[in-house]
């Protein structure tokens, strides 16, 4: 099996993402740090200029103090791990289901015509509208949060899986058939490498949406998690705690996004290799 021939073709399919990986990572980190410092300074002077009460707009110093307090008593860690568990399990469950169904839809146009109207209809309903129903049906426990999270990430991963598999060039499929490749060999050596760049694009979107799904479920009904902590801060007019929870959610989403990028760099290393050789 001329593996190098197929891989060589995909090396020619250079993407903007692969070109960006050549950039200096230290420079990108420095730019991120500088932008964060500028945002915090703007926040600080804005809060001082308006001179609003802390329960309306706390300054970054008050938020930092509230973060240290919640870190010391273990409050933020406990709720962070609760949300993280919901996000990871929901992302895994939704991602696996979407990938399997996406593969089936890419192979059968009849199945796509049957299921597509229901998929599109399900995406026309905001998840925040059906989250109360899911909590009522499945209870306020962790399962309902995982289910909401899975539904949130399902569609983008499904669409990217279908598009990625259908973007495989027909001439390469003909090449695999001429070499008497089995369906398993075609799937492993051709379809997976072809679909991975687009699949990872959907996974990046799903990784950030998974946090939104988990928090929506926690806001509707829960006794743990960062969404629950936001409800607590809102009810007690502890706006600094709300800021701490929101910033923690942002960091969590960014960490998941970065993890997907690391996986993408690992599995698409051949794109970077070809770019460096050029």
C-alpha positions in Angstrom: 0.0 0.0 0.0 1.7 3.3 -1.1 1.1 5.1 2.2 3.5 7.9 1.3 1.4 8.7 -1.8 -1.8 9.3 0.1 0.0 11.2 2.9 1.9 13.2 0.3 -1.4 14.4 -1.2 -2.7 15.6 2.2 0.6 17.4 2.8 -0.2 19.5 -0.2 -3.5 20.6 1.4 -2.0 23.3 3.5 -4.3 25.1 5.8 -4.1 28.5 7.4 -4.0 26.8 10.8 -0.8 24.9 9.9 0.8 28.1 8.7 0.0 29.8 12.0 1.7 27.0 14.0 5.0 28.2 12.6 4.7 31.5 14.4 6.8 32.3 17.5 4.8 30.9 20.5 6.7 33.2 22.9 5.5 36.2 21.0 1.9 35.0 21.0 2.0 34.5 24.8 3.5 37.9 25.3 0.7 39.5 23.3 -1.9 37.6 25.3 -0.3 38.7 28.6 -0.1 42.4 27.4 -3.8 42.4 26.3 -4.9 40.9 29.7 -2.9 43.6 31.6 -4.5 46.3 29.4 -8.0 44.9 30.0 -7.4 44.7 33.8 -6.1 48.3 33.9 -9.1 49.5 31.9 -11.4 47.7 34.2 -9.7 49.2 37.3 -9.8 52.8 36.1 -13.3 52.4 34.7 -14.6 51.2 38.1 -12.7 54.0 39.9 -14.1 56.6 37.4 -17.7 55.6 37.8 -17.3 55.0 41.6 -20.1 52.4 41.7 -20.8 50.3 44.7 -19.0 47.0 44.9 -22.2 45.0 44.5 -22.7 46.6 41.0 -19.2 46.7 39.7 -16.3 45.5 41.9 -12.8 46.5 41.0 -10.2 43.8 40.0 -8.6 44.1 43.5 -11.9 43.1 45.2 -12.4 40.3 42.8 -8.8 39.1 43.4 -9.4 39.2 47.2 -12.7 37.2 46.8 -10.9 34.7 44.6 -8.2 34.1 47.3 -10.9 33.8 49.9 -12.9 31.2 47.9 -9.6 29.4 47.1 -8.7 29.3 50.7 -12.0 27.8 51.9 -12.0 25.4 49.0 -15.3 26.8 47.6 -14.1 27.6 44.0 -12.1 24.3 43.7 -15.1 22.2 44.7 -17.4 23.8 42.2 -14.8 23.9 39.5 -14.2 20.2 39.6 -18.0 19.6 39.6 -18.3 21.6 36.4 -15.2 20.1 34.9 -16.6 16.6 35.4 -19.8 17.5 33.6 -18.0 19.2 30.8 -15.5 16.4 30.1 -18.1 13.6 30.3 -20.6 15.6 28.2 -18.0 16.5 25.6 -16.9 12.9 25.4 -20.4 11.5 25.1 -21.6 14.1 22.7 -18.4 13.9 20.6 -18.5 10.1 20.3 -22.2 10.1 19.4 -21.8 12.9 16.9 -18.8 11.2 15.2 -20.5 7.9 14.8 -23.7 9.4 13.4 -21.7 11.8 11.2 -19.9 8.8 9.7 -23.2 7.1 9.0 -24.7 10.2 7.5 -21.6 10.7 5.3 -22.1 7.2 3.9 -25.9 7.3 3.3 -27.7 10.2 1.7 -31.0 8.4 2.4 -30.3 8.4 6.1 -29.3 12.1 5.9 -32.6 13.0 4.2 -34.5 11.2 7.0 -32.6 12.6 10.0 -31.5 16.1 8.8 -34.9 17.8 9.3 -34.9 16.7 12.9 -31.3 17.7 13.5 -32.0 21.2 12.0 -35.2 21.6 14.0 -33.4 20.6 17.2 -30.8 23.3 16.6 -33.4 26.0 16.0 -34.4 25.7 19.7 -32.0 27.4 22.1 -30.6 25.0 24.7 -31.6 27.4 27.4 -35.2 26.9 26.4 -35.2 23.1 26.8 -32.8 22.9 29.7 -35.6 23.3 32.3 -37.4 20.4 30.6 -34.3 18.2 30.8 -33.8 19.0 34.4 -37.5 18.2 35.1 -37.4 14.9 33.2 -34.0 13.7 34.5 -33.7 15.4 37.8 -31.3 18.1 39.1 -28.4 15.6 39.4 -25.3 15.4 37.3 -26.9 13.3 34.5 -29.1 16.2 33.3 -26.1 18.5 33.1 -24.1 16.0 31.1 -27.0 15.5 28.8 -27.4 19.3 28.2 -23.7 19.6 27.6 -23.8 16.7 25.1 -26.6 18.2 23.2 -24.7 21.5 23.0 -21.6 20.0 21.5 -23.4 17.4 19.3 -24.3 19.5 16.2 -21.0 21.2 15.4 -19.0 18.0 15.8 -21.6 16.1 13.7 -21.5 18.7 10.8 -17.7 18.8 10.8 -17.5 15.1 10.7 -19.9 14.8 7.8 -18.1 17.6 5.9 -14.7 16.2 6.6 -15.5 12.7 5.4 -17.2 14.0 2.2 -14.3 16.2 1.3 -12.1 13.2 0.6 -11.1 13.5 -3.1 -12.8 10.9 -5.3 -9.5 10.2 -7.1 -8.0 9.0 -3.9 -10.9 6.8 -3.3 -10.5 5.3 -6.8 -6.8 4.8 -6.0 -7.6 2.9 -2.8 -10.0 0.7 -4.8 -7.5 0.0 -7.5 -5.1 -1.2 -4.8 -7.8 -3.6 -3.5 -7.9 -1.8 -0.1 -10.6 -3.0 2.3 -13.1 -0.7 3.8 -11.2 -0.7 7.0 -7.9 0.2 5.3 -9.7 3.0 3.4 -11.2 4.3 6.6 -7.9 4.3 8.5 -5.4 5.3 5.8 -7.6 7.7 3.8 -10.8 8.9 5.4 -9.4 9.6 8.9 -6.4 11.7 7.7 -8.7 13.6 5.3 -11.4 14.3 7.9 -9.1 15.2 10.9 -8.4 18.8 10.1 -12.1 19.7 9.7 -13.1 17.4 12.6 -10.7 19.2 15.0 -12.3 22.5 13.9 -15.6 21.2 15.1 -14.1 19.8 18.3 -12.6 23.2 19.1 -16.0 24.8 18.8 -17.5 21.9 20.8 -14.9 22.3 23.6 -16.0 25.9 24.3 -19.7 25.2 23.9 -19.5 22.3 26.3 -18.7 24.8 29.1 -21.8 26.8 28.1 -24.0 23.7 28.2 -22.8 22.7 31.6 -23.3 26.1 33.1 -26.8 26.5 31.5 -27.8 23.2 33.3 -26.4 24.4 36.6 -28.1 27.8 36.3 -31.5 26.0 35.8 -31.2 23.7 38.7 -28.2 22.4 40.6 -26.5 22.4 44.0 -22.9 22.4 42.8 -20.8 23.8 40.0 -19.7 27.2 38.8 -23.2 28.0 37.5 -24.6 27.2 40.9 -21.9 29.5 42.4 -23.1 32.3 40.1 -26.6 31.9 41.4 -25.3 32.1 44.9 -23.4 35.2 44.3 -26.3 36.8 42.5 -28.7 36.0 45.3 -26.4 37.4 47.9 -25.4 40.4 45.8 -21.9 39.1 46.0 -20.9 40.4 42.6 -17.3 39.7 43.2 -18.1 36.0 43.6 -20.0 36.2 40.3 -16.9 37.7 38.6 -14.7 35.0 40.1 -17.0 32.3 38.8 -17.2 33.8 35.3 -13.5 34.3 35.0 -12.9 30.7 36.1 -15.3 29.6 33.4 -13.4 31.6 30.8 -10.1 30.0 32.0 -11.7 26.6 31.9 -13.0 27.1 28.3 -9.6 28.4 27.2 -7.9 25.4 28.8 -10.1 23.0 26.9 -9.6 24.9 23.7 -5.8 24.8 24.2 -6.0 21.0 25.0 -7.8 20.4 21.6 -5.1 22.5 19.9 -2.4 20.3 21.5 -4.2 17.2 20.2 -4.5 18.8 16.8 -0.8 19.6 16.7 -0.1 16.0 17.7 -2.3 14.3 15.1 -1.7 16.8 12.3 2.0 17.0 12.8 2.6 16.0 9.2 1.1 19.3 8.1 3.7 21.2 10.2 6.4 18.9 9.0 5.7 19.7 5.4 5.4 23.4 6.1 8.9 23.4 7.7 10.3 21.5 4.7 8.9 23.9 2.2 
